Amino acid sequence: MLLLKNSQIFFLGCLFFIIGIALEHFWQADIFIIYVVVLSLTTLLTFIWTRLNVRNAFLVLFFFFVGFSVAILAEREASNVFIDFYNNKGEITFNATVAEEPDRRVDHVKIVVNADYLAATGQAVSGKVLIKTPLYPEYFYGDFLEISCQLCQPQLIQDFHYDQYLARYGIYSLCFEPEIKSLGQNKSNWLLGGIFKLKGKIIRLINKIFPEPQASFLGGLLYGARGGIPEGLMDKFNRTGITHIIAISGYNITILAAVSQNILMGLYVSRKKAFWATIFLILFFVIFSGASASVVRAGVMGGLVLLARQSGRLSKVSNVLILTAALMLFFNPKLLFYDAGWQLSFAATIGLVYLSPIFSLYLKRLPEFFGIKESLTNTLSAIILTLPIILFQFGRLSVVAPLANLLVLPVIPLAMATGFAAVVTGFIWLPLGKVLGWVAILILNYIENIAEIFSSFSWSSLAIENFSIAYVVGGYLLIAALMFGGQAKLARERQLS
């Protein structure tokens, strides 16, 4: 421990902070005992600060118990100040504010509201409630509502932990078939409100320019809306392993950011200009899609991949990556076990940063025209690093995913660019927007045809049952060993060149 550099101590501190959060999931400890331990370690660190070897060991241990205590404090205790206290206790009436952009599906709308107070007593309450309502009347972000319904607790649905899935968003109550009275507009974020209004206009314009299912498909690409995409098309995307293209997730953004940068460099744009152009693209889509926590996280992941490629210093990127993970878990420890999107985001980012250069070494004879080699190495790296999580979380293996992604991913930025250009020109003159929309429709049809062809094979997607957490750990240990050997060979190659 004495010989470790400050950057290495920093990395270990963040790592043990995350390990502390992880262990709390399996070992329920008394928060008072953890406080005593943290206080004792803080006192000891004060006295032994100048003894480097001992200090470093206690410093890492200190961050471990801080992580442990953060996870304990994130657990909710039943209290009448929280709206979920009234779950399964008959009908209640409460006032609440629409907290997010409503999620409109084919035959219903899902609305997340922040509870303000109970209508009958005026008692202040807090907490989120997920409400399912008909398509009409419409409600919008910031609306202030009086809601009457029977609250219920989210339950396990077959093998899907719906309760845990919602818990990571801080939602512990569901409300079906409510009676809703609109009370006007409450205080809301003016920037988000403005973005959502602009987004609504764009959605209406897309529906004028594009037919279905291309309109819904383009909506998925541009702002992650997948509610209107036909179930048959979604199933084809699932079977071919390309569903991520219509979800603004870290997994999606990291791959698209890398592919976009490769394409720009393939068009002889300098690396520096391609870097900043792609950063601007990520920032635009984060804002345009509403800048929710998951989308901001996705943007951060995409930015990290670009930073790793730009700086070329893996040690520096490692610290940024693990600090990002630690900060996200500090604010929401439930992400670690309950958010598959968070897990896939970091796995894909690690693959693109550490595994992609190794694949480039073995695939150096492939042509680099239009970023073909880079696209293949990026796709394989992301797929391999996310495979154990996908098998554990979804129990499905898409055999055709590598080839399908290789054929689809390079045209995604083109589909997004032409679709966006059609929308912008459509604002100015609708007929011109429709003409430009034909180009986008051709590309969208190409993607749909790839999904149609590859999903038609009976063996394109295999069900993998009983893939336990032990297999996940074993899978990542094997991948880590292969990456360690690959990095060593990569270092030798660089020394010889």
N, C-alpha and C positions, 0 to 999 in steps of 0.2 A: 504493500500500500504506500510505502514511503516514496518509491520511485515514480509513482503515478503523477502525470501532469494535471494541472488544474482542469483542463478540458475533459480529461478522463474521469476525474472526481465528479465533475458536473454531470457527465453522462451516467455514471453509476448512481448518483443521487436521484436523478429523474427516473432511472430504471427501477430502483428500489421503491420509490414513491408509487409507481404503477404496480409493482409486485405486492405492496402493502394493500392497495385497493383490491387486487385480485384475491388475496388470501382472506380478506374479510368476507368474501362471498361464501367461503367454505367454513370459516371459523368465526362464530358469533361471540364477540368479547364484550365485556362491560366497558362502556365509554369512560367511566371514572378511572379504571385501571390504566387505560391507554393514556389518559391525561397525566396520570402520575408518572408513567414511563417517559412521556415526552418532556415533562417538566424536569425530571431527573437528568435526562440526556442533555437538555439545554443548560442546566447548571454545570454538569460535568464538562461540557464543551467550553464553558467560560474559563474553567480552571486549567484545562489541558490544551488550550488553543495553540500554544507554541510548540507542543510535542507533535510533530506532523504525523508520525506513523499512527499514534493513538487517535489523534484528532480525525484523521480521514475515515478510520473505521467507525468511530462514533457518529460522524457526520452522515455517512451512508445509512447507518442504523436509525438516526434521527428522521431522515426523510421516509424511511420505511414505515415508521409508526405515525408520521404525519399523514401518509397515504391511508393507513389503516383507519385513523380517526376521521378523515374526510369521508370515507365510505360509510362509517357508522352514522355520521351526522346527516348523511343523505337519506337515511331511512325515515319514513314518515311514521309518526305516532298518532293514534286516533285522538281527535280533539274537535269540539264543536265549532272551532273557528275555521275549520276546513270544510268545504262543501261535501267531500266524500264521507263525512261523518253521518250524512243523512241518506246514504245508500241503503236500499231495501227497507225503508222506514215509512212507506206510503207516499202519497203525492204531496209535493211541496211546491211553493211558488217562490222564485228568487229572481233578482234582477242581475243582469250580466251584460258584458260588452263582447262583441265579436272580436276575437283576438287575432285571427289570421284570415287570409283570403279563403273564402269557402271553397271546398273541394267538390266541384260539380261532376256527377257521374251521369250515366245514361238515364236512370229513372229516379234518382234521389240526390240529395246534397248533404255532405258532411260539414258541420260547422263546429269549430272549437271556440268556446266562450270562456271568458274570465268572470267568475262569480264575484259580485260586489256585496250584496246583502240579501237577507231573507225578507220577502215582501210583507209577511204577516207581523213580524216583530221589529224589523229594522236592524236586526243584529248583523254586524259586518261579518262576512265570510270570505274566504279566498280559495283559490284552486281552479283548475280547468275542468270543463265538462265537454265531452264529445256528443253532439246532438245530430240525430239523423232526421231530416225533414224532406217533404216533397219538393219538387223543382220550383214550385210557385206557392206563395209569393217569394220574391227574391230578397235575400239579406246580404249586406255588404260589410266589409271590414270597417270597424268603428261603430256599427249600429248598436244602440242601447236597447235591450230587450227585457220584457217581463216574461218569464218562462215558467210554465206549470207542467210537471210530469213526475213520474216515479223514477228516481235515480236508481241505478243498479251498478254493481261492481263488474268490471270486465272479467271474463272467465276464459279458461283454457278451451280452445276450439280444436277438437281432435288432438293432433300432435303440435298444434301451433299455440305458443304461449302468448295469446292476445293480451293478457293482463300485463306481462312483462314488456311486450312491444309498445304498449301505450304508456307504461310507467316511465320509460326513458324520456317521454315528452312531458312528464308531470301530469298525466291524465289518469285519474283513478275513478271517474264516474262516467256512466253512459246514460243517455236520455233518448228514448224512442217515442215517436208519435206525441210530441209536446204540443201544448197550446201556447202560441207565441203572440205577444202584443208588442208592436214596435213603439218605443218611447222617444225615438229621434236619434241624433248622433251624440256619441260620447267623445271625450278627449281621446284622440288617437295620434299615432305618429304621422305627421303631415307628409313626410317624405314617402313613407310606405303607401299612404292613402293615394298620393299622386301617382306613384308607380302602378298601383293596382288599377286606377282609372285609365291610365294610358294602355295598360295591358288589356283591359276590357275592350277598348277601341280596336286594338290590334287583332284580338281574337275575332271580333265581328268582321273586320276587313279580310282576314284569312278565310273565313267562311264564305265571303263573296268571291274571292279569287280562285280558291281551290275546291274541287269536289271532294266528297268523302270516298274512301278513308284517308286520302292524301292530306286533307285539312287537319284531321286529328293527328295524323302521323307527324306532320310538320310542327304542330303544336307541342308534341312530345319532344322533338328535337330542339326547338327554340326555347321552351320554358318548362319542360318536364311534365306537361299535362298529359296524362295517359287515360283519363276517364272516358273519352269518347272513342278510343281505338277499339274496333270490333274484337270480340273475344277470340274468333278464329285466327286473326292476324297476331294477337298477343301470344296465342299458343305456338304459332310458327316461330315467333321470335324466341320463346322459351326453349323450344326444341333445338334451335340452332345456336343458342348461347349468345344472342345479340340483343337481349332485352335491355341491357345497360345503355344502349344508344338513345333510348327515350326516357331516361331518368337522369336528372342533373345530380349525379352523385360523385363522390371523390373517385370512385372506380372509373366512371365515365370520363370525367374531366381530365384525370391524369393521362388516360390513353389518348383522348382527343387533343390535349395540349401537346403531347409528344408528337403525334402524327401531324398536327398542323405545323409545328415548327419544322419537322422534316420536309414537308411539302414546300414550305416557303424557302428553305435552304436548297431544296432540289430545283427551285426556280431561280437560283443564283442570288437570292436575298442573303445579305451577310448574316452571320450567326447573331451578332448583336441586335441588328434590326429585327430579325425573326423572333428573338427573345422578347423584345419590348412589344412587338405587334401581338404576340400570343398572350402576354400579360394583359394587354389592353382588352383582348378578346374575352379572357376569363373574367376580368373586372366587369365588363359590359353585361355578360350573362348572369353574373351574381346579382347585380343591381336589377336587371330586367326581370329576373325570375322571382323577385320579391325579397331577396337577401335574408331568407330564413336561416336558422342556425345550421341546418344540414347543408344548405347550398353554400354558405360562407365556408363551412368546413371543406366542401368539395373544391372551392376555389383555392383555399390554402394548400390543399394536397397537390393540385395542378401546379401552383406556383413553386412548391418545393421541388417537384420533378424538374421544372425548368431551371431553378436555381442550381440544382445538382449538376445539370448538364453545362450550365454556364460557368460555374466556378471550377468544376473538375476536382474539387477537394472533398472526398467522401467523409473524412473525419469531421469537417465543418458542417456538412449537411446532416450527418448523424446526430449531432447535438441539436441542430434546429428541428429535426424530425422528432426526436424524443421529447424535446421541450414542448413542441406543439401538442404531442399526445398527452403529456403530463398536464398542460394547461387546460386542455379540453376536458380531461377527466377530473380536474380540480373543480370545475364548474358543474360537471354532470358525470359522476362516477358510474352511473347506470349504463353509459355508452359501452363500457368494456365488455359486458356480457349480453346486454339486451339489444344492441344495435348492430345488426348484420351489415348495414351500410357503412358504419364507422369501421368495423373490422375489415371489410373488403377494401375500403379506401386506403387504409394504412398498408394492407398486404400488397395491393397493386402498386402503391408508391414505392415500397421497399423493393419490389420486383423490378420496377423501371429504373431505380437508382443503382441497385447492386447486381441484379442478374442480367440486365440488358447488355452491359459491356462484355460480360462473359459470352453471351450468345453471339455478339458481334465478332468475337475472336474466332469462334468455331464456324461462323457463317460468312467469313470475310470474302469468299469467292462469289457470293451472290451479287447481282447488279445493284448499284445504288441509285439507278435512274428513278426519279420521282419518289425517292424515299422508300423503295420497295424493301431493301434490306432492313432499314430501321423500323419500318412498320411491322415486319415479321418478328424481329427481335423484341419489339415492345409488346406485341400481342402474346407471344409465347411466354415472356417474363411475367406479364400480368396474370395470364391464365394459370401458370404453374403456382405462383404465390397465393392465388385465391382459391385454388382447387380444394384443399382440405376444408376450408370454411364453407364453400359452396356445397360440398358433399354432406357436411355435418348439418348445415342450416336447411338445405333444400332437398337433400336426398336424390339428386339428379345429376347425371353426368352427360353432357352434350359431346358426343364423339366428334361431331363435325364442327365444333366451335372454332378451333384454330383456323381452318380453311375459310369458314364462313366469315369470321372476323377479318381475315386478311383481305377478302374480296370486298367487304362492306366498309371497313373503317376509313380507307383512303378517300372515299367519295362523301363521307359524312360532312366534313367541312365545306365541300362544294355544295351539297344539298342545303346546308344551313345558310351559306352565303347567298345563293341564288334565291332561296325562299325569302330571306330577309330583304334582298334587293327588290323582289316583287312587292313585298309589303310596303316598303318605303315609297316606291314609285306609285303604288296603288293609292297612297294618301294624296299624291299630287294629281294623278289622272288614272282612274280605275282601269280603263281599257289597256293602257300601257303596262300596268301591273299584271293584268291577266296574260299579256303576251310573254312577259318575263317569267310568269308563273309556269308556262309550258316547259321551260328548261328544268325548273325544279321538279315538275311532275315526272319528267323522264327519269331523273335520278332517283326519285322516290319509288317509281315503278321498278327500276333496276334492283333496288334493295329488297322490295317486296318479292320480286321474282327469285332472288337468291334465297330468301327465307322459304319461299314456296318449294323450290327444287330440293334444298338440303333437308327440309323437314319431312319430305315425302318418303324418305327412306325409313323403313321400320326400325332400323338400328341406330338412327340419328341421335336418339336420346335414351339413356338407360337409367332405370330406377336403381338406386343404391340404398339398400335398407340397413338399418342398425349400424350406421357409421358413427361410432361413439367418440367422446372427447379424447379417449386414449389414442384412437387412430389419428385424431387431429394433431395431438402432441407428437406422436411418432412420425407423422408426415412432415411436420415442420423441423423436427430434428434431422431427418434425412435431407431435406432441402437445405438446411443450414450447413450440413457437412459438405454437400455438393457445392454450395456457394463458396465455402471456405477454401476448398480445393481449387475451384475455378478462379477465385481472386488471387491465390498464390501463383497459379500459372499465368494469369494476366500480368502480375507484377514482374515475373521473369521475362515475359515477352517484351514488356516495356523497357526493361533494363538492356535487353539485347538489341532493341531497335534504336 
